[in-house]
């Protein structure tokens, strides 16, 4: 280092040597600092993959629920349209059905119930009995391809929250009421959730 400084002194002088060394040190510090911030701020590929996986699973679950609801709405729309067209005076119809939840699956469970009676006597001769009830439930599963899946015993259909019917014969109040009664009874919903309108000519 000394030989380098002496050589530089001969060329540029003492003041310029120190300025050059300071400039080099500042340059090294800038490189180290910038490298540190780049490493800490840039997400690793593992983190990116994990975030992407979580997002994909969430989107997949959401899209599955929506597709189930849409499929159920389409099936019920087809059934209701076919039924209403067969009613006297209704004529051509168009139907819209709305649901607020997806299909619910109810698994089978094993229930283990037990009752325990504990009799106690205090120091004064008093007696009391404590009763304890336990009800432990476990989900019944079936093996499938090395894994286990819940055994489903019941499927609860999506809940219908509204039905809109546009019919040719809805100009007639009696036919309009018949449509409302039929839809309300078919889906088990109150009449105020059924909207019936006459079809435009």
JOCOR-V30948 format. One record per residue. RES is the residue in one letter. SS is DSSP state (alpha for helix, beta for strand, coil for the rest). Layout:
RES_SS / RES_SS
This chain:
X_coil / X_alpha / X_alpha / X_alpha / X_alpha / X_alpha / X_alpha / X_alpha / X_alpha / X_alpha / X_alpha / X_alpha / X_coil / X_alpha / X_alpha / X_alpha / X_alpha / X_alpha / X_alpha / X_alpha / X_alpha / X_alpha / X_alpha / X_alpha / X_alpha / X_alpha / X_alpha / X_alpha / X_alpha / X_alpha / X_alpha / X_alpha / X_alpha / X_alpha / X_alpha / X_alpha / X_alpha / X_alpha / X_alpha / X_alpha / X_alpha / X_coil / X_coil / X_coil / X_alpha / X_alpha / X_alpha / X_alpha / X_alpha / X_alpha / X_alpha / X_alpha / X_alpha / X_alpha / X_alpha / X_alpha / X_alpha / X_alpha / X_alpha / X_alpha / X_alpha / X_alpha / X_alpha / X_alpha / X_alpha / X_alpha / X_alpha / X_alpha / X_alpha / X_alpha / X_alpha / X_alpha / X_alpha / X_alpha / X_alpha / X_alpha / X_alpha / X_alpha / X_alpha / X_alpha / X_alpha / X_alpha / X_alpha / X_alpha / X_alpha / X_coil / X_coil / X_coil / X_coil / X_coil / X_coil / X_coil / X_beta / X_beta / X_beta / X_beta / X_beta / X_beta / X_beta / X_coil / X_coil / X_coil / X_coil / X_beta / X_beta / X_beta / X_beta / X_coil / X_beta / X_beta / X_beta / X_beta / X_beta / X_beta / X_beta / X_beta / X_beta / X_beta / X_beta / X_beta / X_beta / X_coil / X_coil / X_coil / X_coil / X_coil / X_beta / X_beta / X_beta / X_beta / X_beta / X_beta / X_beta / X_beta / X_beta / X_beta / X_beta / X_beta / X_beta / X_coil / X_beta / X_beta / X_beta / X_beta / X_coil / X_coil / X_beta / X_beta / X_beta / X_beta / X_coil / X_beta / X_beta / X_beta / X_beta / X_beta / X_coil / X_coil / X_coil / X_beta / X_beta / X_beta / X_beta / X_beta / X_beta / X_beta / X_beta / X_alpha / X_alpha / X_alpha / X_alpha / X_coil / X_alpha / X_alpha / X_alpha / X_alpha / X_alpha / X_alpha / X_alpha / X_alpha / X_alpha / X_alpha / X_alpha / X_alpha / X_alpha / X_alpha / X_alpha / X_coil / X_coil / X_coil / X_alpha / X_alpha / X_alpha / X_beta / X_beta / X_beta / X_beta / X_beta / X_coil / X_coil / X_coil
